[in-house]
Amino acid sequence: MTDDLEKLKSLIGEENLQKIIEHFGGSSIYFPQVKKFRLAELKKKIVEEFQKGKTVKQIARESKVSINTVYRLIDQLRRS
């Protein structure tokens, strides 16, 4: 077993590793960097909170990002 598979096994357990191998065996899988993964989750949360009626200021404070970041993410949503 390669070092990467050993690391993955120690993180998720042998049974889960086996399931991943059975499902994706022979494929290349891309794992995003933590920063990019968290950004996607943050973007989703910000959009959901905005759609629920929260103000940009509230969202920025609760999400610990700038008001400009909230506006930028909402603008991206509107453009898509």
Backbone as a ProteinNet text record, in pm:
[ID]
protein_1_A
[PRIMARY]
MTDDLEKLKSLIGEENLQKIIEHFGGSSIYFPQVKKFRLAELKKKIVEEFQKGKTVKQIARESKVSINTVYRLIDQLRRS
[TERTIARY]
84.6	0	89.7	54.8	135.7	119.4	210.8	204	73.1	29.2	-95.8	-215.5	-217.6	-327.5	-322.8	-203.5	-188.7	-240.7	-208	-255.3	-407.5	-462.2	-606.7	-674	-614.6	-667.9	-669.1	-563.3	-557.4	-659.2	-696	-794.1	-938.5	-968.3	-1109.1	-1139.3	-1036.7	-1056.7	-1050.9	-1018	-998.5	-1127.5	-1239.3	-1366.3	-1406.4	-1390.9	-1424.3	-1327	-1200.5	-1102.1	-1139.3	-1180.7	-1220.1	-1338.6	-1435.6	-1550.9	-1507.4	-1415.9	-1366.4	-1294.7	-1212	-1138.5	-1235.2	-1337.7	-1436.8	-1511.6	-1541	-1618.9	-1533.8	-1414.7	-1332	-1204.4	-1186.2	-1063.1	-1019.9	-896	-839.8	-861.9	-941.3	-970.2	-875.8	-861.1	-790.3	-895.5	-873.2	-967.4	-896.3	-962	-907.5	-963.5	-876.5	-917.7	-879.3	-976.1	-943.1	-861.1	-787.9	-715	-817	-778.7	-869.6	-928.9	-847.1	-893.7	-1005.3	-988.3	-1089.5	-1215.9	-1200.3	-1315.5	-1395.9	-1326.6	-1394.9	-1460.4	-1397.5	-1455.5	-1588.3	-1593.4	-1718.1	-1827.7	-1792.1	-1888.9	-1933.6	-1838.7	-1869.9	-1963	-1934.2	-2016.6	-2160.5	-2174.8	-2307.4	-2381.3	-2311.4	-2372.2	-2415	-2329.5	-2359.8	-2482.5	-2488.7	-2603.1	-2731	-2725.7	-2843.7	-2892.1	-2799	-2836.1	-2895.5	-2840.4	-2893	-3034.9	-3056.4	-3188.8	-3291.5	-3243.5	-3332.8	-3369.1	-3301.6	-3335.4	-3238.9	-3127.6	-3030.3	-2963.1	-2920.6	-2851.8	-2707.5	-2648.9	-2509.6	-2419.8	-2449.4	-2369.1	-2377.2	-2496.8	-2513.3	-2433.8	-2447.7	-2379.3	-2228.3	-2178	-2033.3	-1983.8	-2056.2	-2016.3	-2017.5	-2126.2	-2138.7	-2040.6	-2009.3	-1918.9	-1772.6	-1749.6	-1613.8	-1541.6	-1616.1	-1559.2	-1599.4	-1539.1	-1571.2	-1707.1	-1763	-1888.8	-1868.7	-1753	-1724.1	-1723.5	-1672.1	-1671.8	-1814.3	-1901.4	-2041.2	-2105.2	-2085.3	-2141.5	-2088.6	-1958.9	-1898.1	-1959.9	-1977.6	-2034.3	-2181.3	-2255.1	-2395.5	-2402.6	-2312.2	-2307.6	-2276.1	-2184.9	-2152.8	-2275.8	-2353.1	-2475.6	-2573.4	-2589.6	-2683.7	-2641.8	-2511.6	-2460.4	-2466.6	-2477.8	-2475.9	-2613.4
-116.9	0	123.9	224.2	345.8	429.1	523.2	612.1	690.4	738.1	815	729.8	605.9	517.5	486.1	471.5	448	567.4	688	808.7	817.1	788.6	792.4	688.3	570.9	463.4	505.3	573	615.7	726	803.6	910.6	861.3	769.4	730.9	587	509.8	370.1	278.1	151.8	53.5	25.4	15.4	-15.9	94.1	220.2	330.1	339.3	311.5	309.7	203.4	89	-19.5	22.7	93.7	142.3	240.3	327.8	425.3	354	257	182.5	106.8	45.2	-27.3	65.7	184.3	277.9	352.2	395.7	480.5	413	285.9	216.1	242.3	282.4	309.3	451.6	529	667.8	763.8	880.8	989.3	1077.5	1111.2	1195	1322.4	1435.5	1564.7	1603.6	1635.2	1686.2	1833.9	1923.4	2066.8	2102.4	2211.4	2260.9	2303.1	2298.1	2330.4	2469.3	2564.5	2702.3	2709.3	2641.7	2643.9	2570.7	2463.1	2388	2472.6	2535.9	2620.6	2740.4	2794.6	2908.6	2869.3	2750.9	2704.2	2689.2	2634.6	2620	2756.2	2848.4	2982.4	3053.5	3040.4	3103.6	3052.5	2923.4	2862.6	2917.9	2924.6	2974.9	3120.3	3203.2	3345.1	3363.7	3290.6	3300.5	3256.3	3147.3	3098.8	3201.7	3260.6	3359.6	3484.2	3524.2	3640.4	3613	3493.1	3456.9	3445.7	3420.8	3415.4	3554.7	3657	3793.7	3862.7	3799.3	3864.5	3978.7	4079.3	4191.9	4153.1	4228.1	4204.2	4222.1	4322.7	4348.2	4230.3	4176.3	4061	3940.9	3916.1	3801.2	3816	3935.9	3960.2	3935.4	3986	3970.4	3823.2	3753.5	3612.4	3522	3556.5	3473.8	3512.7	3622.8	3673.5	3706	3771.6	3821.3	3967.4	4035.6	4176.5	4192.4	4309.7	4342	4333.1	4378.7	4372.3	4228.5	4136.4	3995.1	3944.7	3979.5	3936.6	3993.5	4123.5	4183.9	4114.9	4085.2	4021.2	3883.5	3804.7	3670.7	3677.1	3771.6	3788.2	3833.3	3923.7	3969	3853	3765.1	3646.8	3558.5	3546.3	3467.1	3526.8	3657.4	3724.8	3713.8	3711	3704.4	3563.2	3462.5	3323.6	3274.6
0	0	0	-82	-90.2	37	53.9	170.7	173.7	55.8	50.3	91.7	47.4	86.2	235.5	288.5	432.6	512.5	465.1	532.9	526.8	409.8	392.8	481.5	487.7	572.3	718.8	762.7	902.7	932	830.9	849.9	847.8	755.9	735.7	773.5	802.3	839.2	718.7	747.2	640	563.3	634.2	569.2	469.8	510.6	420.2	303.6	329.1	221.3	119	167.2	78	-10.3	48.5	-27.9	-136.1	-101.7	-199.5	-313.5	-280.1	-382.6	-473.1	-413.4	-493.4	-587.2	-540.5	-621.9	-724.7	-683.5	-769.7	-819.4	-792.1	-828.4	-971.4	-989.2	-1120.8	-1169.1	-1096.8	-1135.2	-1064.2	-1122.5	-1055.2	-989.7	-865.6	-792.3	-750.2	-773.8	-734.7	-598.1	-505.5	-376.1	-371.5	-354.5	-352.7	-230.1	-241.2	-125.9	-21.2	102.3	212.6	193.6	154.8	137.5	33.7	-79.1	-184.1	-140.5	-67	-19	78.8	170.1	268.7	202.5	98.7	27.8	-35.9	-94	-154.6	-50.2	66.5	175.6	227.7	240.3	288.2	190.6	62.8	-40.5	-32.1	-17.2	-5.6	116.1	228.2	352.2	336.4	278.5	261.1	173.7	64.2	-26.8	43.9	119	191.2	292.9	367.5	468.1	402.4	288.3	216.2	166.5	115.6	65.6	178.4	299.9	416.3	466	412.1	449.8	543.7	575.6	662.6	587.1	661.4	598.7	567.6	475.8	438.6	560.6	641.5	761.2	859.4	879.3	967.5	915.2	786.2	725	738.5	710.5	719.3	861.6	958.9	1098.2	1138.8	1105.8	1144.7	1071.1	946.8	865.6	881.3	953.4	976.7	845.9	755.8	630.5	616.9	520.6	500.7	432.3	448.7	381	230	182	37.8	-12.6	66.8	27.2	11.4	104.3	95.3	-30.4	-55	-176.8	-302.7	-304.3	-422	-447.2	-341.8	-358	-400.9	-346.7	-387.4	-532.7	-571.9	-711.4	-805.5	-765.4	-847.4	-864.2	-757.7	-764.1	-865.2	-859.7	-949.8	-1095.9	-1120.6	-1257.3	-1316.1	-1228.4	-1278.9	-1315.5
[MASK]
++++++++++++++++++++++++++++++++++++++++++++++++++++++++++++++++++++++++++++++++

